[in-house]
Amino acid sequence: MPFVSRSNGTITGLYEQRQDGVAEEFLSDDDAAVIAFQGAGPAIFAVSARQFRLMLRRSGLLDAVKAWVAQQDGETQDAFEYSGTFVKDSPMMLAGFAAMGFTSQQIDQFFAAAACL
């Protein structure tokens, strides 16, 4: 039976013992949220430039993203062109995904799919 920590309502960790101020909520082992957390794969926070660009191409978004980047400041253009790694929660990425109309769930799915390439 685990104690859980949460962030914005989502389980972020399981602990055998109560962790004061961190994990004070107790759930049963068969709780649906505990099972989902245990079954989830590792969170993907970044992908290589190759993975990111291939996923853009496979999603049919490469041209739209290039057009968006061309309208941004020089630092954003340089970051898109020369970064070796694309970090999901970087300001440039958040702005770009917002411009493309992505939800946070779609961003997670995009990065998970890109990580498999």
Backbone torsions as a table, in degrees:
resi	resn	phi	psi	omega
1	MET	NA	116.3	-174.4
2	PRO	-95.9	153.9	164.6
3	PHE	-94.1	141.2	-175.8
4	VAL	-118.8	148.7	168.7
5	SER	-105.9	150.4	-178.7
6	ARG	-134.8	154.6	170.8
7	SER	-135.3	121.3	-177.2
8	ASN	52.5	37.9	177.4
9	GLY	85.0	-9.7	-177.7
10	THR	-97.6	134.6	178.4
11	ILE	-64.7	130.9	179.3
12	THR	-117.9	-9.4	179.4
13	GLY	-168.9	153.4	177.0
14	LEU	-121.6	139.2	-177.5
15	TYR	-135.9	141.7	177.9
16	GLU	-72.1	-34.8	-178.5
17	GLN	-113.3	152.5	176.1
18	ARG	-59.2	136.1	178.0
19	GLN	-117.5	100.0	-175.9
20	ASP	-53.5	127.9	179.0
21	GLY	78.1	-6.1	-177.9
22	VAL	-122.1	-56.6	-176.8
23	ALA	-134.6	93.1	-178.0
24	GLU	-113.5	-12.8	-179.4
25	GLU	-84.0	129.4	-178.1
26	PHE	-105.0	128.2	177.8
27	LEU	-128.1	156.0	177.1
28	SER	-77.8	158.0	179.9
29	ASP	-60.8	-28.2	-177.1
30	ASP	-95.5	10.9	176.0
31	ASP	-64.2	137.0	-176.3
32	ALA	-58.2	-39.0	-179.4
33	ALA	-67.9	-36.8	177.8
34	VAL	-66.7	-45.1	179.7
35	ILE	-62.2	-43.1	178.9
36	ALA	-62.9	-42.3	179.7
37	PHE	-63.1	-43.9	-178.9
38	GLN	-67.5	-30.3	-178.8
39	GLY	-85.4	-13.4	-178.7
40	ALA	-72.1	143.3	176.0
41	GLY	-74.0	176.7	179.6
42	PRO	-65.5	146.3	178.2
43	ALA	-69.3	138.8	178.7
44	ILE	-100.5	118.7	-178.1
45	PHE	-106.0	-19.0	-177.8
46	ALA	-156.7	153.8	174.3
47	VAL	-136.1	162.0	178.3
48	SER	-70.4	161.0	177.4
49	ALA	-58.9	-39.8	178.9
50	ARG	-60.5	-48.5	179.9
51	GLN	-61.3	-43.3	-178.3
52	PHE	-63.5	-47.7	-178.3
53	ARG	-68.3	-38.3	176.1
54	LEU	-62.3	-40.2	178.9
55	MET	-66.8	-39.1	174.9
56	LEU	-58.7	-45.8	-179.2
57	ARG	-63.4	-47.1	-178.7
58	ARG	-66.0	-26.0	178.8
59	SER	-87.9	-3.6	-178.5
60	GLY	73.5	22.6	-176.3
61	LEU	-107.4	-5.7	-172.6
62	LEU	-57.4	-47.7	-178.7
63	ASP	-65.5	-41.5	179.1
64	ALA	-64.1	-40.3	179.3
65	VAL	-68.5	-42.3	177.7
66	LYS	-60.8	-39.5	178.1
67	ALA	-65.3	-40.6	178.0
68	TRP	-64.7	-45.5	-179.2
69	VAL	-60.6	-39.5	-179.0
70	ALA	-61.5	-23.3	179.9
71	GLN	-91.4	-2.7	-176.3
72	GLN	-93.6	175.6	179.9
73	ASP	-68.7	168.5	-176.8
74	GLY	-59.8	-37.8	179.8
75	GLU	-63.9	-40.9	178.7
76	THR	-66.0	-41.9	178.0
77	GLN	-61.5	-44.2	178.6
78	ASP	-63.9	-41.9	-179.4
79	ALA	-61.8	-42.8	179.5
80	PHE	-65.8	-40.4	-175.5
81	GLU	-75.1	-39.4	-167.5
82	TYR	-115.2	-4.7	179.6
83	SER	-66.3	140.1	175.0
84	GLY	-89.2	-19.6	-177.7
85	THR	-137.0	140.3	175.8
86	PHE	-110.9	118.5	-176.1
87	VAL	-97.0	124.6	-171.6
88	LYS	-55.1	-42.0	-174.7
89	ASP	-101.6	20.4	175.7
90	SER	-72.1	152.4	-179.2
91	PRO	-55.2	-40.9	179.3
92	MET	-62.0	-44.5	-178.7
93	MET	-65.8	-43.8	-180.0
94	LEU	-62.0	-41.6	178.6
95	ALA	-65.7	-43.3	-179.6
96	GLY	-64.5	-45.4	179.0
97	PHE	-65.7	-36.6	176.5
98	ALA	-63.3	-42.2	179.2
99	ALA	-62.9	-30.9	179.2
100	MET	-86.2	-3.1	177.2
101	GLY	79.9	22.4	-179.0
102	PHE	-78.3	143.1	169.7
103	THR	-87.1	168.1	178.7
104	SER	-62.9	-35.1	177.5
105	GLN	-65.9	-40.5	178.2
106	GLN	-66.1	-35.6	177.2
107	ILE	-64.0	-46.3	177.9
108	ASP	-58.8	-43.4	180.0
109	GLN	-65.4	-39.5	179.0
110	PHE	-61.3	-48.3	-178.7
111	PHE	-67.0	-38.7	178.2
112	ALA	-62.4	-42.3	178.8
113	ALA	-67.9	-41.5	179.4
114	ALA	-62.6	-37.9	-179.2
115	ALA	-63.5	-20.3	180.0
116	CYS	-86.3	-7.2	-177.8
117	LEU	-85.9	NA	NA
